[in-house]
Amino acid sequence: MSLQMMSQLREWRIVASVLCVLSVLSFRSFLSAAEPPAAGLALWLKADAVTGIATGSPLAAWPDSSGHNRAAAQAAAEQQPRWVADGFNGKPAVRFSGKEWLDTPQDIVLPAAHSYFAVIKDRTTDENGVFLWFENEKGMSGQPGDADGPAYGTGGFGKNFRLRNYPGMLQRGITPGPAAVFELVAAPDGVYGWINGLAWLGPLKNEWTGAFKSGNKTGRFRLGRHGGKVPQFFAGEMAELLVYDRALGEVERRAVEDYLGAKWGIPVRPAMLVTNAATGMVTLGNEYLVLTVNGKSGARGDDFRIPGTAGNWVPPSGYGLFVDRIWGGPDEFIWAPYDAEVLASGPDTVAVRFSRLSEGRRDATKTADPRLSKLRLEKTLTVKAGVPGVFCRVKFKNTDTVAKLFAYWQQHIVFPLGTATQERTVMLRPSRRGVRILKADGREHYIKDVTAGWTAILDQPQRTGVAFLLDYNKLGFLYNAASAYTTEWVAEDTYMPAGQEWEVESVAVPFRGLGGLQHASSNFLADLQVERTGNRLKLNFALARSVTPVAGVRLSGEIYSVTDQKAVPFPETAVGAPAAEPVTATVAVVAPGQDPLVIRVKAVCATPQGEVTNRFETFYIGAYRWGDNITLDMVTPAYVGQAPAKRRTLLRPPNLGHPVCNEIYLMQGLMTDRWRLDQFWIQLVPWTKYRRSYYSNGFGVGGKVLDFPYDYDELLRKQVIIMVNVQASGLGFAGMQMLRDYVAVGGALWIFGGHVAYGAGGWAGSPLEEVLPVRTLGRPFDVRKAKNTRLQPGPNPDGLLLDVELTDQPRCYYYHEVEPKPGSLVPLVVDGTHPFIVAGRFEKGYVVCFTGTPIGEPLRGDVPFWEWNNWATVMRNAFYWSAHRGSGLK
């Protein structure tokens, strides 16, 4: 549906409490209708303090409740506003019709640092409406810099909120709703404006110290009119006005907000939504952030602002936040228009769903790619009151009649603090080698060994940035480029049958006060800095809030010396509730040995749902001579941690049939030629179709099996599938799971070794290892040199050695150190007992593992197995055993 300009703020019940506190159940804070701060209160006008007149009567004087006797008055009866008893949410108000105004005495001194708050209903219809203006005692002289003070007003209801500070002006087109608390704080570092506690304006340079050339800052406030040559009036109701001759701090400012909100029935610090059908722009905001999305071009975040920081965090020429992409696919989601639908309009939650049906195009002129067309993308952006984050839920549905394979890719381009600060910008990513930091001169753009679902961009000197929380279970890898200020994450390959859906959620969380990031989750963000003096360590923790309210955190863990291979625990320490200003804790402990050190942290969080445990670790280099997490060769890590297991599922067709078996499929890695597979298939089974794809070692992002058939129908047409020296990651989770399913329903799989197979292939714990008749030992490299290189019959060959002669004494010089699973067949061994071939059954299918490797230099007179005359016979037997359902297996 099309978006229309709308007013979202509806009346809601304010929950009163004695103090403004952070609830365990909500980030929202409330204050009772107690009196506002009194210090510095220069003027206080409230409609409920008017007495002695009937509703609808002209108001000659509005009494001042500040104690300074500065009543706002109007002597001319025809220019007096009217007091009404039920003009503001059933409570009194002063009503202006667009031609009346009130003036205070000219004895108010307005210093450069000041604050004021106004509760109004705006009914102004012309382009300019000023409900409050400060004028010096000389009045208008025709020289704005000499006579004009700050003007505070609107530009027509539903058009603009305007803050004027000659010679500057701030203006923003928003719809605050019919009733709103308008705020201004002029602080030394700038002038800021809020509506209902949301930081919609600022900063504007504070020039009010020299605003009056005469040097006289004494003057009066005029309510309902600007006093220039062309008067600008206000139409609407005003319920209360407070002016302070000082800049209120954050705590006091919020106290006034809560007082006014509770008293006048206005939700303060709500979730706010602004839509514009003409431009396609949608703005979602709360007290922590404001995001504007361009629905007509990619539904991307073109404007992102964080209160207290300057400017737009999205560069003018960049894509922006929450940019939808397909890895290796069309880029139409970047520029194409989306449909939009408002799902929630506040004040507790605002949500907008953007959607598009893909055409499979890279741009509007290119031919559509049918492999990526007819994918319906739905992106729902949600902002909640009091929660410092933008939630982004992306759902894909395959509306085609054929299966699709794609990898969703989400991109964020961010200028920290709204300016290009490349020399100060760092990007942080969790890795098995510790948190990896990327700067402008860094080269590690891709992170494949991710250990958690987050990435972050940070202005380090200002300790301000944005963390992006991701679904670790669906995360493939991370990519960053500091020169382009882009932080990106790519999901694993997704196989999607016709009619099925896939979805993922991410969250953007702004933060301040952290100089680094070692952990990010929905519970908290954490920085950990280590100080070492001799053998004494100080662990300095700083925890900031995230999107789940946490009442407190208990930290404990251990410190591990990589060099000495020793660990010592550190005691449990209680930390307060993570907040916008980080809470800190320091833990002292004796170091277990030399640097580098690994600090492993367990954090128990008290949440509304009960206790939740987060674990993370960071790497401390200290005096380690090689620097970073590397060893003498400057490539190999000194320490590699464990990545948590992922909880993953694959979308499947409703029913998987039995393989049709009319094609051999080979995934060809390095050294495939030594196994003589081409010669074998041509001679033995020339009637069978033979298809191959290649395993590329890749660059930066790891290996990849090119042109793998990510389609169950095609996969089930294979009689035998062969992998030669292939990493599990080259198939991705989808490929591994599909191979597992292929074997389970009756397929035949052969695995050949090499330098990136088995242990080095990362098969341990994968869906692929589940089907194998061997267990890998989980080592990064498990190839061992044989002492006794002669191949000998194994303990249970079944029919796999039929017609095989070993009189030539074939040799195997290197093999993978694996462990046969119970019930498997071991027809040949090397080094006395280590299996050279292992065969086994998984559900209805059959698997043969060749655990030897065709490497090594033969001695004079040796016959390496790959040149052995009976090698073709061994493979023939393996073919008939696996493809024709062998005998003898229990």
N, C-alpha and C positions, 0 to 999 in steps of 0.2 A: 504494500500500500504506500501511497505517497506520504511524505512527512509534512506536517503543518506546524506553523508557529503555535505554540501552546503554552499555557500557564500551568505549571505542575504542582506548585506548593499548596497542598490542601491542609485543612486544620487537623491537628493531631493532639493527643493528650500528652502534656509535658509531665514527665515523672520527676517529682521533687525529691531532693535529698539535702542533707545539711551541708555537705561539702561537695565540691566539684572533684569527683574521683573517677578513676579508671575502673570500670566494673570488670569482674572476671568473666562475666557473660557477654559483655559488649564493649567495644571501643568507645561507645558514645558516653559522654559525660553530661551530667545535669546539675543544675544549681537551683536551690529554692529561690523564691521571690524575695530574698533578703535585700537590704539596701546595697547599692553599688558602692565602690570605693569612694571615700570622701576627700582624700588628699588631692588638692589641685583642682577641685570642682569649681569652675568659674561661672557656670550657668546651668540651671536645671529646670526645664519646663516640662510639666506633665499635665495632660488633659484632665486627669482625675483629681488634680489639686484645685481646679476651678470650682468656685462655689457661688451661690447666690443668683444664678441666672437660669432661665428655663432653656430646655433643649431647642435648638434652632435659632437662638438669640444671637445678635452681634456680640463679638468679644472685643471690648475696648482695651483690656489689659490681661495678659497671661502671667500669673504670679510666678516668681522665681523661688524655687525650693532649695537653692544652694546656700542661702543665708546671706547673699550679697545684695539682695534687694534690687535685682536687675530685671524687673518685669518687662516683657515685650509688649509694647502698646501701639495703638493707632487712634489718633484723635478724630480723623474724618470718618463719620459714620458709614458713608458709602464704600469705604475701603477697609472696613473691618470684617475679618472672617467670622464664621459662625461656630459656636460651640454646640455640639450634639452629644446627647447622652449615650447613644448606641451607634456611633460612627465607626467603631473599630472592633470587630469581632465581639459585638455586644457590649463594648465598653466605650467610655467617652473619647472624643477626638475633636480637634479643631479643623474645620472644613474650609478649604480655599477653593474658589471657583475659577481662578485664573485672572483676577483683577484686584485681589486684596493682599495686604502684607502687614507685618508687625515689625517694630524696631525696638531694640534694647537701648539702654543708655550708652552714651559714648565714653564709657570709663573702663572698657575691657582691654586689657593688654594681651595681645596675641603673640607669644614668642614663637621662634622658629619651630620648636618642639612642642606639639600640642596634639590633642585628640578630640574628636567628637563623634557622637552617636545620634542617629535620628530614626524613629520608628514612623513610617509613613505608608500610606496607600497612594500610589501614583495614578492620577487620571489625566495627566498632561497629554494634549493631542497635537500641539505644534512641534516644531523641530527643536525648540529649546525650552526647557523648564528648569528653573533654579529654585530649590526650596530653601537654600541657606547660602548667605553671602556675607563676607566680612568687609566692611568699608571703613577706611580711616576717617579721622575727624574732619579732614578737609573736604570730604566728599569727592565726587567725580571731577577731575580736572581735564579730562580728555587725554591723559597720559596714563595708560594702564599700569605701567611700571611705577608710577608715582602714587596713584590713588587706589588701584585695584588690589584687593586681597583674594584669598581663595574663594572659589564658588563651587558649590556642591549641588548637583542636580541631575536632571534626566533630559533626554531628548525625545520626548514623546513616549507614552506607555508602550512597552514592548519593543522599544527601539534601542535606546542607549542608556547606560549609566555613565555620567560624565563627571570628571574631577578636573577642575581648572585651577591652575597654579601659574599665573602669568610670570614669564612668557610661555610657559608650557601648558600642555593639556593631556590628560589621559581620557580615553573614551572607549567603551566596549559595548557592542551590541548584544545585550542579554535580556532575558525575560525573567526578572526576579519573582514575579507573581504579584498579585494585588496587594499583598501586605509584606513588608520587608523591614529588616533592621539594616540600615546603611551605616557604615563605619569608616572613619579615617584616622590614621595615625601618621603624623608628620614627625619622623625620627631623624636624627642627624645623618643617617646613611640614605635617607630617601623617604618618599611619601607613598603610603600604601592605602588601598581601599578594599573593603570587604562588603559583601552582601550576605546577610544571615550567617556570618562567620566564615564565608568562603572568600578566599583571596583572589578576587577577580581583577583587581587593578594594582599596578605597581611593579617595580618601583619607579617613581618619578623623582627627578633630582629636586632636593629640598632647597628652593631659592627664596623662601619666605623671610629669611633673615634680612635680606636686602630688598625685599619686595617694595618697600616704601622709600623712595629716594630721599624723602625728607628726614628719614631716620625715625619717624614717629610711628610706633606700632600700636598706638592706642586708637580704638575705634569702637564700632558697634556691629552687632549682627542684625541682618535684615532677613526675616523669615517670609518666604513666599515670593520674593522678587529679587532680581538682579538689577542694580541701579545704573546701568550704562545708558548711553544715548538712546538705544533702542531697548526699552525695558523687557525683561524676560520673566514671565510669571509662572507660578506653580498651581496646578489644579489637583486636588486630592485631599486626603486627611493626614494630619500629623498628630501622633499620640504622645510622643515624648522626645525631648532633646536634652542631651547632656554634652557640655563642653568642658574639657580639662585644659589647663595651661601647662601641661606636660605630656610627654609621650608615654602612654601606658605600655607596660611590658606585657608579655604574652599571657601570664597568669591573670593579671588584672583585666586585660582586654576580654578574655574569655569569661571572666566573672560578670562583666557588664553585659556581654552577649546573653549569658544564661539568665541573668536577672530580667532583661527585656523580653527574651523569648518566653520565659515562664509567665511573666505578667500579662503579655499581650497575645498569647496563644500562637506564637510563630515558631516553627521548627528551626532551630539554629544548628549550623554545621550539617545540613542535610546532604543527601545525594541529589544533584541537580542535573536536569537535562534541558538542552536548548536545541531546537531543530529549525532548519531553514529549507523549505521545499525548493526555493528558487536556486540556491547554490548547491544543494545536496549536502551541506555541512551539518554535522551532528556533534554537539559538545556535551561531554559527560564530565562531571566534576564532583569533588568533595573538598574537605578542608586540606587534604594532602596533595591534590593534583587536579589538573584540568587537561583533558584530552579532547581535541577536535579532529573528527574523522571526515575524510573526503569521500562521500558515498558515490560520487560520480567518477572517481578515478581510483580504483583499486581498494576502496574502503580501508584506506590506510590512514594512520594518524599523522596529519600534516602539522599539527601544533600540539606541543606537550609542554606544560608549565608546572613548575613546582614552587609553591609559595615560599617566599624568602630568598629565591634566586632570580636572577635577571634573565628576562627574555625567553624566547622559544627554544626548547631543547632539540628541535628538529631543524637541521640545516636547510637553507632556502632551496638548494638544488638536490636535496636527498629524497629518498623514497619515504622515509618516516618510520613509524612504529607499526607493528603487527602487519607487516607486508606479507601477503600470501604468495607463495611460489611453489613450483614443482621442481624437484631436483632433476636436472637434465631434461626437463619438459618445457612446455610452453610458458611464456611470461605474460599471458593475457591477464592474469589476476592482478598484475601490477597496475595496469592502465585501464582495464575495462570497467564500465559502470556496474554497480550492484543495486539490486532492489533492497529496500530497507523497511523495517517494521519495528515500531516501538512496542516492547514487551512489558516494560515497567517504567513509570514516570515519577517515582519518588513519593515521599521524601526519604524513605529508608533505603530504597534500591532504585536505580535506573538501569535499564537494559535495552539495547537495540540489536536486532538481528539483521545482518546483511547477507544477501544470498546471490549466487550466480550459477548458471548452468554453463559449464565449459564448452567451448568450441574446439579446443585443442590447437590454438594459434599462438605463435610467437609474437606476431603483431597483426594488425588489422588487414595487412595485404598478403600475408603468407597463407599457403594452403593448410587447411586444418589437418591435424594428426589424429586419425581415428582411435589410436591407442589411448589418447588422453582426452577425448571428447566425451560429452554426456556424463561428466562428473558434476554433480550438484554440490557446491560448497556453501555451507552455512556458517557464518562467523558471528557469534554473539558476544558483544562487549558489555560488561557489567561493572558498575561502580556502586559500592555500598557506603552508606553514611558511617563515618568514623573508622573506616577500614583503609589503610594506606596501600591500595593496589587497584590495578585494572585487570579484571578477569577476562580472559579470552578463550572461549570454547569454539573449536573448529570441528565441524562435522562434514564428512564426505558421504555421498550416496551414489552408487553406481546405477544410473538410470538406463544403461545400455543392456543389450541382450547377451553380451560377451564379457568375460572377466577383464579386469584392469590390473595393472601393476604400476605403482607410483610411490614416490617418497615425498611427503609434505615437507615444505621448507619455509620457515618463518624468519623474517629479517627485521632488524631494528637498527636504524641509523640515528645516532644521538650525539649532539654536541653537549658535553657536560657544561652546566651553568649557562647554556644558551650561546656560547661563543666557541670559536675554534681554538682549542688549547691542546694541540697535539703533543707538545712537549710535556704536558702535565697529565695527559690521559693514559690510564692503564686499563687493561681488560683482564679479567680473572676467570679461570676455568678449572674445575676440579678434575684431577688426573691421577692415575695410579702412581705417577712420579711426583706427587705433591701438587698443590695449586699452581698452575702455570700462569705466569704473568706476561702479558704481551704489551709492549710499548711500541712507539712509532718506528723504532729501529729494530724491532724484533722480527723473527722469521717463522716462528712456530704458529702458523695460522690455523692449522687443522689439529684437533684433539680427538683421537680415536679411542683412547683408553679412558673414557669418562667414568667417573665413580659416583656421580650424583647428578641430579637434574637441576642444574642452575648455571648461569653465566652472569657476568656483571660488567658494567662500564663505570669508571670512577675518575673524578677529578681529585687526584691524590692530595695536593696542597690544601684544597678546600674541604676535603673529607666528605664529599657529596657525590652521589651517583644513583644508578638504577640497577637493581638486581632483577633478573628474569628467571622465574621459577618454571621448570619444565617437568614433563612426565618422564622420569628416568626409565621407566619400563618400555617406553616407545621411542626413546632417543637413540639415534644412530651415531651422530658425531656433531662436534661443534666447529664452527668456522668464525674467525675474526680477522679483520684487517684494520689495524690502528690508523693507517693513513686515510681510510675512508670512514672512520668512526662507526663501523658496522659490527654488530654482534649478532650471530645467526646460529640457528640450530636446525638440524635436519633429522627427521624421523627415519626409522628403519624402513626398508622397502615394505610396502603394504600390498598384499594380494587381496583383491576385492572381487568376489564373484558377482554376477548380475543380481541386482536388487538388494545387495547388502550395504551396511553402513559402517563407517569407522570414524572415531572422534578422539580428540585430544584437547587438553586444557593447559594454558600457560598463564602466568600472572606477572605483570610489571610492578615492582615494588620500589618506590623512591626511598632513599635513606640519606641521613646526614650524621656526621660525627664519627664515621669509621674511616681509618686510614688504609684499610685493606679488607679483604674478605676471605676467610677460610671455610665458611659454611653459610649456606643460605637454604632456608626451608620455609614452609608456611608458619612455623612456630617462632623463629627468630633468625636474625642475621648476626654473624659473629666475626670479629677480628681477634686475632691472637698474635701478640708480639712477645718475643722471647729475649730476655736479658741474661747474659752469662758473666759471672765474676768468679774465676777459678772453677771450682767444682759446684758452685751454687748457681741455681737457676731461678729466675722470676718469670712466671707465666702471667702475662698481663692480658686479661680477657676484656672485651667490650662487646656487649650484646644490645642490638637495636630491635625494635618491634618489627613484626611482619604482619601477615593478614589474619592469623589466628590469635585471639587474646590468650596471653600466658601470664599467670599470676606470679610465677617464680620459676627458677631453674636451679637444679643441683648439678654441679660439674665435678667429674672425677675422671680418672684415666691412668695412663702410664706413659713413660718416656723411654724410648728405645734407642740405644746407640748402634748405628749401622756397623761401625768399625769393630766394636767390642762384642756385638751381638748379645747385649744385656739390656734388661728392662727393669725400671723401678716404677712403682705406682706413685701417684700423687693423691693427697687426701681429698675427700669430698668437700666442696665449697658451695654454700648457698648464695645465689644471686637473686636480686629483686626482679620485679616484672620488667621485661624489656620494653622500652618506650621510645618515643621519637628522639629524645636525648638518651644515648646509650647508657646502660648501667654497666659498671665495671667491677672487676674483682682481680686480685693478685694472689697467686699461689707460689710459695717458695718450696723448693725441693732440691735434693742433691742429685747431680747429673750421674747417669749410669756409666759414663765413659766418654770417649772422644766424640767430637763432631764428625760427621753430621748426625743430627738427632731427628727422630720421628716422634711427634707428640700425638698420641691417640686419645681422643676425648669422647667421653660419654656424657650426654646432657639429658637429664630427666626433667621434662617440662610439665607443669601443672596446668592443664587446659580444661575447658568446660566439659570435655568428654572423658576426663580422667588423665592419668599420667601417660605421657608419650615420650619415648626415648629416641633421641637423635644421636648418631655417631658420626664423627669425622676425624680426619687426621691432617696434620700439616708438617712440612719439612723445614727444619732449621739447619742452615748451612754452617753458620758460625765460622770457625777457623778451618773448616775443611779445605784442604789445599787446592782441590781441583775446582772448587766453586760449583754452584748449582748442583743438580742431582746427577752427576756423571762420574765416570771412572777415568783411568789413565787414557783410554782411547778416545775420550771426548765425545763418545756417542752412547755407550752402554750406560744405563742408569746404575747408580750405586745402590738404589733401593727401589723396589717395585712393590706397591701395595696390592691388595686384593680388591677387585671390583665387586660390589654386592650383586648377588644373582638377581636377574630380572624376572618379573612375573609377566609372561607374554602368552598371548593366544593368537592363533592364525584363523582368519576367516576362511571357511571351507564351503564347497558346494554341499547341498543336503546329503547326497549319497556319492560315495566313491566306489567305482566299479573295479573289477579285476583288470590288470594290464592286458592290452591286446597283443603285445609282443610281436612287433614286426620291424623293429629298428634298434640298432646299437647306437648309443650316444656316449661320446667321449669328451670329457673336460680335460684339456691338454695343457699341463704345466711344463716347467723345465725338465729336461731329461726324458721326456716321453719317448723319444726315438730309441733310447737304449732298451726299452722294454719290448721292442719289435712288435708292437701291437698292429700296425698297419699290415705287415706281412702275414701275421697270424690270421686276421679277419679275412683277408683276400683269399688265403689258401683254404681256410677251414669253413667259413660260412659265406661264400661269395654271393649267395642268394639273398642275404640280409642287407637291408638299408643301413648305411653307415654315415652318421652325422657327427660333426665335431664342433666344439667351441673352444676358445682359448682362455687360459687364466693369465691375466695381466698382473704383474707385481705392483702396478699402480705407481702414483707419485703423490706423496703427501697424505692421501686418504686411504692407503692400504690397497691390497690386491682385490681383484674383481674378476669373476667369471663372466666373460663377455657373451651375450646372447644366450644366457641360460633360459630355458623354456618355463617361465613363471606362469604356467597354465596347467591345471590338473589334467585336462583332456589330452593335451599334447604329451605331458609327462607319462601318462598311462599307456602311450603307444610304444614305449621303449621296452625292448626285451631285456637288455642289460644296460645299466648306466655305469660308466667308468670314470673315476677321478684319479688323476695322476698329479701328485705333488701340489695339492690345492689347500689353501687355508680355509677354515670354516667361515671366516668373515667375508671371503670372496663370494659366498652364496648369500650372505645375510641371513637373518632369522627366518625370513619367508622361505628362502631356498632350502635351508637345512630342514625346516619343518615339513616342506613338501616332499623332500627326499625321504624323510622318516615315514610319511604317510604312504609314499609310493612302495616302500619295502613292506610296510605293514599289510597292505592289501595284496601282496604277492609278487612284488618286483624283485629283481636281482641287481645287486650293487657290488662293484669291485672297487677296492681302494688300493692305490699304489703309493709307496713311500717316496720321500725326498726331503730336501732341506726345510720345506715349510709344511710338511705333513705331520699328522699325529700330534705329538707334544708341541712342536713349533707351530702347528696349524691352529692352536687354540681350540681343539676339539673337546677338551675336558669340560664336562658339565653341559655340553651343547645337546640339542636334539639329535645331532648326528651320532654322537657317542652312544646314545641310547640303543641304536640299532646295531652297533658294531659287536663282533664277537670278542673284542679285546677292550681292556681298560687302558687309557693313557695315564701316565703318572703325573700329569699336570705340570711337568717341567717345561721351561721355555724352549729347550732344545734337548731332545732325547735320543739323538743318533749316537750309537756307540761303536767303537772299533772292535772287530772280532779278533780273538786270539786264535781260536780254532775255526778257520774260515770254511772248512769243508761242510757241505750240505749233507745231512743224514736223515733217514726216515724218522718221523715223529712218532709219538706214542699212540695216536689213533688216526691213521690216514684215511680210513674208509675207502672209497673208490677213487680218491684223488691221486693216487700213485699208480693207477692202472697203466700198464705198458711203459712205465717210467724206469729207465736204467740209470743207475748212479755210478757205473763203472768208470766214467770219465772224471769222477771226483769234482763236480762243479763247486765253485767257490763263491762265497759272499763275504765281502770285506767290512761292510758297515751295515748295521741294522737298527731299527727303532726298538728301544727298550719298552716293551708293552707287556701286559699280563693277560693271558687268555681267560675268558669268562668260563665258568663251569658249563660243561656240556658241549663245548665247541670242539671242532676237529683241528688237529695240528699234524698235517701230513709231513712237513719238513721242518727241521730245526738247524740252527747254526750255533757255533760256540758251545756245542755239547747239548744244551737244553733250551736255548732261547728260540722261540717260534720264528720261522721264516715265512710260513703261510699259516693263517688261521681262518677257518670257515665256520659259519654258524647260522642259526636261523633266528629271525625276529618276526613274531606273529606268523603271517602267511608267507613271508619273503625269505630270501637267502642272501647272505653277505660273505664275500671273500676278501680278506685283508692280506696283502703282500707287504710284510713288515721289513723285508730287506730293502736295501737301496742299491741302485746300479752305479755306485761310485767306488773309487779305489783303483790303484795301479796293480795289474796282475803281475805276479812273479813269473820268471821264465818257466814255461811248461804248465802254468796254471790255466784252467778253463773257467773264466768268470761265468756266472750263471746266465747272464744275458747273451753269451755266445755259445751256450751249451746246446747240443743237438736235440736234447729231450725237452728243452724249454717250451717248445711249441706243444709238446704232448701234455706238459703240466697245465698249460693254459686251456688246452682242449678239454681236459678232464674238469677243470674248474668251470668251463662254460657249460658242459653237459650237466654237471652237478647242480649249478645254480639256475641255469635257464630251463632245465628240464626236471627240476625238483628232485634233488639227490636223496639218497637213501642213508639209513644208518644213524640219523640224528634222533636223539631222544627229545 
